[in-house]
Amino acid sequence: MGLFGNKDITGIDIGAGGIKIARIAWGRKGPKLLSATLIDISPDPDKADGVSANLKYLASQKKPVIRKRVVALFPGQDVTIRSLTLPKMPAAELGEAVRWEAKRHISYPLDAALVEYLVTGERHEGAVDKFDILLVAAERSKVVEHLAPFRVAGIAVSAVDANALALRNVLRLREDTGNENQLVVDMGAGKTEINIFKGGVLRFCRCVQSGGLDMTRALADRMGVELEKAEAIKQRIDVLSPAEDDEAVAAVKTGLDSLFVEIRRSVEYYKTTFREKKVSRAILTGGVALTAGIKEYFSLSFDGEVELDQPFDGLTGDTGAFEELEPHALRFAAAVGLALRKA
């Protein structure tokens, strides 16, 4: 049994562009989507509603979309994720060894850190048996700060998880891709997270502090319009259109090109560090991935297969609900992954 048994779990992803909520229960036929909710947050901070007020409203409905078992997303810029290899040892000793290794990767005191780890595999090198470890660390005060809106709304959070691990849960519902390297890029409003998995195991994670809001602001400045209008314009463009003929396309392409450079650098760093020849597949998710033409545009600079995420694939549920959610599906990847958490 997992952390929550077979009871339903509510995954909540609070991002710069909106609040995404997915509630999933595990049954004999696998995971079932019970509900999914999206609340947009205005790109104009003066017009954005408070997160706590929205959460309190959702939790107070007669048929609340937020139930008792809640897993919240912790932002990537405040979490440290590293791959480690340590000699095989008893669990108690391994926990201490991981904490000792964490000191090398965090900038704050160890006694101010929350440190967790996953054993992702075992290997034999020479005469030594070793564990492959995924280290996850965050500053305690940052976690408390992130959970403040939930406390104000009266919502008890059962667990907090990193975005990369939530996306891993979604990836596991897809077809088995063997031992190939897969790039999963979550392109959100406030940031972009670059993750590389091998055989379904997370090996590389990087957060870039740039996303869809930066493109919206650039478009607004270039065209001399308000942020909300710029966001509406951005959602209608096709990035395969010639930039010289459209100021909005030019502004968005400039932002995308900058992100694509960072993605390519990350892939090259990964290949060099892990001695890998190729990252064979890229999966794009997040709100920015809804931009028309982005799959084809990214394919021009990526040496491999590119596809858009399908976070609801592998879930059962009401067909009509899936059809209604389809236009926004890419924004739900993290929330779905949180709700899929079993351990």
N, C-alpha and C positions, 0 to 999 in steps of 0.2 A: 504494500500500500504506500501511497505517496504521503506528502505532508498533510494534505487535506482529505485523504481517502477518496471516495467517489462522489463527494458533495460538490455542488456547483461553486465556482470561483468567479469573482468579478475582477477583471483586469482593468486598471485605470491608468491611462497615459495622458498626463497633463503637459502639453507642449506650448510653444509660443503661438501656434496657430489655432489651437483648439483643444478641447477635452474629448478624448476618445475612450469609450467604455465598451467592454465585451464581457458577457457572462456565459460561461461554458460549463457543462456537466459531462463527466465521463460515464459511459454506460457500456453495456455489452457490445454495442455496435460502434464503439469509439466515442470521440468527443462530439457533443451536440451543442450548437449555438442556441442559447435560450433568448438572448437579446443583444442588441448593439445600438449604441447611442453616440451621436456626434453633436458637439456644441462648438460652433466657430467662435474664435476670439478675434475681435477687430484688430487690424494691423496698426490702427491709431490708438495709442495707449490712453488717450483722453476719452475714448469712446468704448473701451473694453470693459466688460462687466467683471466683477471680482470672481476669482476662482472658487473661493469658499462659498459664496452665495449660490453659484451654479451647482456645486456639489450638494449643498444642503437642500436645494430645491429638488434635485434628482432623487435624493435619498428619502424625501418626504412624500413622494407620490403614492397613490393607493396601490399601484403596481410598481414598486420601486425597481429601478434598474441596478441599484447598488444594494447588495445583500451583505451578510455578515462576514463572509470570507473574502477579503479584499487584498489584492496584490497590487502595489503601486510601483510605477516606474521611477527609477532614480536616474537623473540626467547624466549622460555620458561624460560631460566635461568635468564632473566631480567624482568620477570613479576611476580606479586604476585596475587594469586587467592585464595580466602577464602570463605567459607560458613558462613553466619551470620543469626541470627534471631533477628529481631527488632520489637518493638511494632508498630502496624499499625498507620500511621500518614499521613498528607498531603504530596504531592510530594516534595514541597520546603523544608519542615522540614526533610523529609527522606534523601534528598541529603546531607544535612548538617550532619545528624546523621551518614551516611555512611562514610563521610570524617573524622569525629571524630573517628570512629572505625578503619579507615585505619591507623591512627597514631600508633595503637598498633601492626600493622603487617608489617610496612615498616621501613627500617633502615636509610632513608634519610628524610630531612625536608618535611613536608606536602606541603609547598608552591613550592617545586620542583617536586611535584608528579602530574601525570595525573590519576584521579580516576574516574572509571565508575562502574555502577552496574546494575544488572538485578534482577527484582522481579521474583523468580522462583515458588512461591507458597504462600498460606495463611494457617494459622492454628488458632485454638482457644484453648488457654491454661488457664484454670480457668476462670477468668472474663476478660481476656485480649486477644484481637485479635492481631495476629502477622503476619509479613511478613517473608518469607524465602528469603534471599538475597544472590546473588553471587557477591562478591566484586572483581574487577579487577583493579590493580594499577601498574603503571610503572613510573620510573624516567624520567622526561621530556628530559633530556640530552641524555639518552640512546635511546629514540625514535628518536630524531633528528639524532643521530649517525647512527642508523640503516637505516634511510631513505637517507643517503648521496649518496649511489650508484644510487638511483632513480633520485636525483636532478642532478647529474653529467650526467646521460643519458637523461635528459630532460623529464622525465616521472612524471606527477603529480599523486600523490597517494591520492585517495579519502577517504580511511579509513585504519586503522591498526587493526589487530585482533590477539588474542592469539591463539596458536596452539590448546589448549584444546577446545576452542569455535568453531574453524573450524572443528575439529573432531566431535563435537556435531552435527553440521549440516549434516555431512555424516551419522552419527548414526541414525538420524531422518528419513532418507530415507529407513532404513531397516524395517523389520517386527516389529510389536508392541510386545514388550516383557513384557508388564505389568509393575509391580513394582519391577522387579528383579534388582539386582546389577550386573553391567557389567564392566569389566576391559578392557580398551582400551590402549594398549601399543604401542607407536610410537617409533620404533627403528631406529633412523637415523644414519648418519655417525658420527656426532659430539656429539650427546647427545641422551638420551632415556627419553621419557616423559611417566609418569605413571598416568593414569586418571581413575577414577571410577565414573560411572553414575548410578543413581537409577531412574528408570522410565524415562530415557532420560534426567534427570537433573544432571549436573555436581556437585559432592559433594566433590571430592578429586582430587588434582593435585600436582604432584611432578616431578621435572626435575633432572635427574642424568647425570652428566657430563662425560658420557662414551658412546661409540657407536661403529659403524663399523670401524672407522678409527683406534681406539685403537687396534682392532683385526688385522687390516691390518699391523700396525706397529709391533705388537708382532710376527706376522707370518714372516714379513720381517727380523726381528732380528734373529728369530729362524732358518730360512732357509738361511740367508745370501744373500738375493736378494733385488732388488730395490723395492720401494713402489708400482710402477705401476704393476710390475710383481706379487708382493704379492697380490694385489687387484684382478688380473685376476685369480690367483690360488684360492683365497678365494671364488670367485663366482662359482667355479666349484665343491667345496667339498660338501659332504653330512654329516651332523653332526651325523647321526645314524651309520656312519662307526666307527670301533674301533679306539680309539685315539692312542693306543699303536703301531698301524701299519702305522700311517700317522702323520708326524709332523705338517702339515697344519691343520688337523682336531683337533689335540691336542691344538694348539694355539687358534683356534676359540672357541673350547669348553670351554677353561679356561675363555675367555672373556664372553661367554654366561652364564656360571655358576655364575660368579660374578654379572652379571645383574639380573639373576633369583633370586639370594639371595635378592637383593634390591627390586625386585618386590614383593617377598613373605613378606618381612618386611613391605612394604607399605600396602599390603592387610591386614595383621594382625593389623597394626596400625589403618586402616580404620574401621575394624570390632570392635575393642575395643572402639574407639572414638565415633562411631555412633551407637554402640550397635547393630550391625548386625551379624547374625549367619553365613551368607554365601555370597560369591561372586560367582555367578553361571556360569558366562560365561566370557571367555577371548577372545579378538579380537586383533590379532597382525597385525601391519601395519608398513610402513617404509621400507627403503631399506634392512635392516638386515633381515626383515621377509621374504625376497626372498630366503634366505639360504635353500637349500634342507634339508628336515627332521626337520626343526625347530618346526613345529606344533606338531609333535609327541614327539620331545625331551622336549618341554615345558610342554606337557601333563603329563610327568612323575613326575613333581613337582607342578602341579596345580590341586586342587580338584574341578574340574568343566569342562565344555565343552570348548574346544579350537578351534578357527577357524581363518583363514586368512581373512583379510578385503577384501571387494569388493567395492572400492570407486566409481566405475562407475555404479554399480547396482542402478536402480531407475532413471537413466538418459536415455533420448532418444537421437538419433543421428545416424550417419552413421555406419552401421554394420561393414564395412571394417575397419573403424578407430578404433573401439573398439577392433577388432581382432589384429590390429597392436600394440595397446597399452597394451594388456593383459600381456605380459611378464614383463612390468614395472609398472603395475597398482598400486601396493602397495606403490610406491614412490609418487603417486599423491594425496594421501588422504587429506593432508592439503590444497593443491592448489584447489582441488575440493570443499572442505569445505568453503574456502574463497570465491570462486565464487558463492556459494549457499547462501551467506549472503543476507538477505532481510531486516534486521532491526538492 
